[in-house]
Amino acid sequence: MSLNLGDPAPVLDLPDTNGHRHRIDGDRDAPAVVVVWTCNHCPYALAWHDRIVQAARDYRDSDVRFYAVNSNDATRYPRDSFQAMKERVERDGGWPMPYLYDESQEVARAFGARVTPDVFVFDAERFLAYRGAPDADWEDPSLNAAWLRGAIEDLIDGGPVALAETEPVGCSIKWRL
């Protein structure tokens, strides 16, 4: 299953690295909710990480909510284990968004997430408004998550997202065998 533009957000109820549970349906005051699939080992996810983190910091005062989700099979990819997630957040001095663990992979399947990173932006009513990559080139930090930021800006301004869909680029989600 994969979400199409305009589809409602699936249920997301996952623990973060501190053990606190997060649900996106509880963020009704947010003009946009960003859910990004990521992990600890994919070079694409790592390359885009700082840009996504900076966007989360930049839009905090606009009440935009960001969630990072790791759904990879930690048995085959130990660098993506819950413990490794905790260590990464601690090593980084904390993140401006919760890093959520989708151990069952049910949330990734409900969203239709395919790669890391895979970006989903929902509007104030929690309908999918943008799906794709953070920007056009994982190797060019100067792009600064332009596609993600453009979607957020369009939603904050009350309009539809001008560039609503791009192709997500990254490592495939590591599904359980």
C-alpha positions in Angstrom: 0.0 0.0 0.0 1.1 3.5 -0.7 -0.4 6.8 0.1 -1.6 9.1 -2.6 -1.8 12.9 -2.4 -4.9 13.9 -0.5 -5.1 10.6 1.5 -5.5 10.9 5.2 -2.6 10.2 7.5 -2.4 6.7 8.7 -2.2 6.0 12.4 1.2 6.7 13.8 1.7 5.7 17.4 5.4 4.9 18.1 8.0 5.3 20.9 10.9 7.7 20.6 14.4 7.1 21.9 13.3 8.2 25.4 10.4 5.7 25.4 7.7 8.4 25.0 5.0 7.6 22.6 4.0 10.0 19.8 0.9 10.2 17.6 0.5 12.6 14.8 -3.3 13.0 15.2 -2.6 14.8 18.5 -1.0 17.7 16.7 -4.2 19.5 15.6 -2.7 22.9 16.1 0.1 22.3 13.6 -0.2 23.8 10.1 1.9 20.9 8.8 3.2 17.6 10.1 6.4 16.1 8.5 7.2 12.4 8.8 10.5 11.3 7.5 11.7 7.8 7.2 15.4 7.6 8.0 18.0 5.3 9.6 21.5 5.2 11.0 23.4 3.6 8.2 22.1 4.8 4.8 24.5 7.3 3.1 21.5 9.2 1.5 19.7 9.5 4.9 22.9 10.6 6.6 23.7 13.1 3.8 20.2 14.7 4.1 20.1 14.5 7.9 21.5 17.9 8.8 19.2 19.6 6.2 16.1 18.0 7.7 17.2 18.7 11.3 17.8 22.4 10.4 14.3 22.6 8.8 12.8 21.1 12.0 14.6 23.8 14.0 13.6 26.6 11.5 9.9 25.7 11.6 9.6 25.0 15.3 8.2 28.6 15.9 5.6 28.0 13.2 4.3 25.0 15.1 5.2 22.6 12.3 5.8 19.1 13.8 8.6 16.8 12.6 9.0 13.1 13.2 11.9 10.9 12.1 11.0 7.2 11.8 13.3 4.2 11.6 11.6 1.0 10.4 14.6 -1.0 9.3 15.1 -4.6 10.4 17.6 -4.3 13.3 18.4 -8.0 13.3 20.0 -7.7 9.8 21.1 -4.1 10.3 22.3 -3.7 14.0 23.2 0.0 13.3 19.5 0.6 13.1 18.6 -1.0 16.4 16.6 0.9 19.1 19.8 1.1 21.2 21.8 2.5 18.3 19.1 5.0 17.7 19.3 6.2 21.3 23.1 6.4 21.1 23.0 8.4 17.9 20.5 11.0 19.4 22.6 11.3 22.6 25.9 11.6 20.6 24.3 14.4 18.5 23.3 16.2 21.6 19.6 15.6 21.0 17.4 16.2 17.9 14.7 18.9 17.4 12.3 16.1 16.5 11.5 12.7 18.0 13.3 9.7 16.5 10.6 7.0 16.5 11.1 3.3 16.3 8.8 1.2 14.1 10.0 -2.2 15.2 6.9 -4.0 13.7 7.3 -2.1 10.4 3.5 -1.7 10.4 3.7 2.1 10.2 6.1 2.0 7.3 3.7 -0.3 5.5 0.7 1.9 6.2 2.5 4.9 4.8 4.0 3.0 1.9 7.4 4.2 2.9 10.0 2.8 0.5 13.4 4.4 1.1 15.5 6.4 3.6 14.8 9.3 3.5 11.2 9.2 2.4 9.4 12.5 3.2 5.6 12.8 3.9 4.1 16.2 4.6 0.5 16.5 5.9 -1.6 19.6 5.9 -3.5 21.0 8.9 -6.3 18.5 8.4 -3.7 15.6 8.1 -4.1 14.9 4.4 -1.0 14.1 2.4 0.2 17.3 0.7 3.8 16.4 -0.3 5.6 13.1 -0.8 9.2 12.7 -2.0 12.8 13.7 -1.4 13.9 16.6 0.8 15.5 18.3 -2.3 16.9 17.5 -5.7 20.4 16.3 -4.7 21.6 14.4 -1.7 25.1 15.4 -2.4 24.4 19.2 -2.5 23.9 20.6 1.0 23.3 24.0 -0.4 19.9 22.9 -1.6 18.9 23.0 2.1 15.8 20.7 1.8 14.2 23.1 -0.7 11.4 20.8 -1.7 10.5 20.0 1.9 10.7 23.7 2.8 8.6 24.7 -0.2 5.8 22.3 0.8 5.8 23.6 4.4 5.8 27.3 3.2 2.9 26.6 0.9 0.9 25.0 3.7 1.7 27.8 6.2 0.5 30.3 3.5 -2.8 28.4 3.3 -2.4 27.2 -0.3 -1.9 23.9 -2.0 1.7 22.6 -2.3 3.0 23.8 -5.7 5.4 20.9 -6.1 3.4 18.1 -4.4 5.3 15.0 -5.4 8.9 14.1 -6.2 10.7 10.8 -6.4 12.1 9.7 -3.0 15.7 8.7 -3.3 17.7 6.6 -0.9 18.4 3.2 0.4 15.5 0.8 0.5 13.8 0.1 3.8 15.3 -3.1 5.2 12.2 -5.3 5.5 12.2 -8.3 7.7 12.7 -11.6 5.8 
